[in-house]
Amino acid sequence: MKLTRAVEPWVLEPLERFVLEAGARLTLVMTPSGQVLAQHGFTRAVDVMAAAALGAGIVASTAEIARMMDESTFHALNHQGRRHGIFLGACDTGRGRLLVLVVYAAESSSVGLVQLFFEELAVALAAAAPAPAEQPPVLAADFERDLNESLATLFRP
Amino acid sequence: MSLRFQRLLDVITRVRGVQGAMLVAGEDGLVVAESLMEGVRGNAVAALAASLTKRFGRAAEAGGLGPVSFLHLQATDGALLVVPAPEGMVLVVVADADVNVGLARLEMRRAVEEVA
């Protein structure tokens, strides 16, 4: 089974390169509202949904903390565990602001490596993103349908 | 503490041909202290050198060679030198291709002893 899948094809090549170079175990590329554009390493749709929702929630929470501290925004967050680390970074593209959630193993990667190659991923995504188009607002009625379509694309056999 | 590290790194950069020296957290690949010439991408070198050291350490262990004591990566336009330091850190030096490796290694070992 292919480990890297993209709902929007322009994300695929930069993501595959990032995963290889940074030694990432799991990666999600998503919008700030939690809409997934591409993923690497997840084998179950339910895990993607949970990770996307939690990742978007963390970024939203820290953005609010940043606002309270008169900071513009936090660009990246790293949660360091004993065996694994979780890195959350944001980048701006023609498709809008994107969030990247990365899970890496301390044994085979490091926050330094992930940070380094995330910078390159951000540049590659900005270069590959299609020209900005009018994005329809995310409506609750459409959300579930869009989510199901994305998950079907990401986990199609 | 960081002033002491800085002083140790500055001594190494006085060796002719050394472009910069860094103390890097070995597990994270993040820079702890640095003394670099302009143009050297410190964060990139730190992350990649720490990763290399970890992998070479594993190779040495697999080969029953014991822990790594010195790494010398010679490239066409320069050299990368690494010595493990206390507290899980690594001392990384970026140098010209014709650097006196023996002298640089001596200064690196002295610096590492002082870090301890």
Interface residues (C-beta under 8 A of the other chain):
Chain A: Q80 A106 S109 S110 V111 G112 L113 Q115 L116
Chain B: V24 A25 E27 D28 G29 L30 N43 A44 A46 A47 L48 A50 S51 K54
